[in-house]
Amino acid sequence: MPRGAAHGAQAPRGGHTGVRWRDDRGAAVAESTMVMTLVVLLFAALLQAGVVIHTRNVMIDAASAGARYGALADRSPEDGVQRARELLSAGVPGQSGADVAAELTSQDGVPVLRVTVSSSLPGLGFLPGPIPVEVSGHAFRQ
């Protein structure tokens, strides 16, 4: 007779000694599924935020470069608009349809060219719809 066993007592089938209400078996699968879902959602949100920030930075750079190019002595404001459109389509392929405009203004009596780029950025996964963005670049006219 095995040590510690009472005479005539039998172990329950399957080796279980009774009902376990606080059993943690299988919890790792559920926990890792929930954690991985959150990690994937966080990664997707960071990736989308990176795309939005990159697109905005390209828009700012295109507006500034377009203003500097259009403000040159042998160039017109329309040349600056065209330059900004070229930079937009090269930097972000989906932004070729952005609205680009130029206007001549003056600051302290000095002519200034202002190039404005308006577009809508794709919304973040948890925010509905596109995000409207308008940026502008300025340059003194030579």
C-alpha positions in Angstrom: 0.0 0.0 0.0 1.4 3.4 -0.9 2.7 5.5 1.8 0.1 8.0 3.2 -2.9 6.2 1.7 -5.7 5.1 4.0 -6.8 1.5 3.8 -9.4 1.1 1.0 -9.2 4.7 -0.2 -8.7 5.3 -3.9 -7.4 8.3 -5.7 -9.9 10.1 -8.0 -9.6 9.4 -11.7 -7.3 11.6 -13.7 -5.2 12.3 -10.7 -7.2 15.3 -9.6 -7.8 15.6 -5.9 -10.9 17.7 -6.2 -12.5 20.7 -7.8 -10.0 23.6 -8.2 -11.8 26.9 -8.4 -8.7 29.0 -8.7 -6.9 27.1 -11.5 -4.7 29.3 -13.7 -4.3 26.8 -16.5 -5.1 28.4 -19.9 -4.8 31.9 -18.6 -1.5 32.5 -20.4 -3.2 32.1 -23.8 -6.0 34.5 -23.0 -3.6 37.0 -21.4 -1.1 36.9 -24.3 -4.0 37.3 -26.8 -5.2 40.4 -25.0 -1.7 41.9 -24.6 -0.7 41.2 -28.3 -4.0 42.8 -29.5 -3.1 46.0 -27.5 0.5 45.9 -28.8 -0.6 45.6 -32.4 -3.1 48.5 -32.0 -0.5 50.6 -30.4 2.0 49.8 -33.2 -0.6 50.7 -35.8 -1.4 54.0 -34.1 2.3 54.9 -33.9 2.8 54.0 -37.6 -0.2 56.1 -38.6 1.0 59.0 -36.5 4.4 58.7 -38.2 2.8 58.9 -41.6 0.8 62.0 -40.7 3.8 63.8 -39.2 5.9 62.9 -42.3 3.3 64.1 -44.7 2.9 67.4 -42.7 6.7 67.9 -42.7 6.8 67.3 -46.5 4.0 69.9 -47.0 5.9 72.5 -44.9 9.1 71.8 -46.8 7.3 72.1 -50.2 5.6 75.4 -49.2 8.9 76.9 -48.0 10.9 75.7 -51.0 8.2 76.9 -53.4 8.2 80.3 -51.8 12.0 80.6 -52.0 11.9 79.4 -55.7 9.1 81.7 -56.7 10.7 84.7 -54.9 13.8 84.6 -57.1 14.3 87.6 -59.4 13.9 85.7 -62.6 10.9 83.6 -61.4 7.2 84.2 -60.9 4.9 83.1 -58.1 3.4 80.5 -60.4 6.9 79.0 -60.7 6.9 78.7 -56.9 3.5 76.9 -57.0 4.7 74.5 -59.6 7.9 73.8 -57.6 5.8 73.1 -54.5 3.6 70.7 -56.4 6.6 68.8 -57.7 8.1 68.5 -54.2 4.7 67.3 -52.8 4.3 64.6 -55.5 7.9 63.5 -55.0 7.8 63.4 -51.2 4.3 62.0 -50.7 2.8 60.3 -53.7 -0.8 60.6 -52.5 -0.5 64.4 -52.0 -0.3 65.4 -55.6 -3.9 66.7 -55.4 -3.1 69.2 -52.7 -4.3 72.8 -53.2 -1.3 75.0 -53.7 -1.6 78.8 -53.9 0.7 81.8 -54.0 0.2 85.4 -53.1 2.4 88.5 -53.1 2.2 90.5 -49.9 4.4 93.0 -48.2 6.1 93.0 -44.8 7.5 96.4 -43.6 7.4 97.6 -47.2 9.3 94.6 -48.6 7.5 92.3 -51.1 7.0 88.8 -49.7 5.9 85.7 -51.5 3.6 83.4 -49.5 3.0 79.9 -50.8 0.2 78.0 -49.1 -0.4 74.3 -49.3 -3.8 72.9 -48.1 -4.7 69.2 -48.0 -6.3 66.6 -45.9 -4.2 64.0 -44.1 -5.6 60.5 -43.6 -7.2 60.3 -40.2 -5.7 58.2 -37.4 -7.3 54.8 -37.0 -9.4 55.9 -33.9 -10.3 59.3 -35.3 -13.0 59.4 -38.0 -12.4 61.2 -41.3 -9.4 63.1 -42.8 -7.6 65.8 -40.9 -7.5 69.2 -42.7 -4.0 70.8 -42.7 -2.9 74.1 -44.1 0.7 75.2 -44.1 2.5 78.1 -45.7 6.0 79.2 -46.5 7.3 82.8 -46.9 10.2 84.3 -48.8 11.3 87.9 -49.5 11.0 88.7 -53.2 14.3 89.5 -54.8 
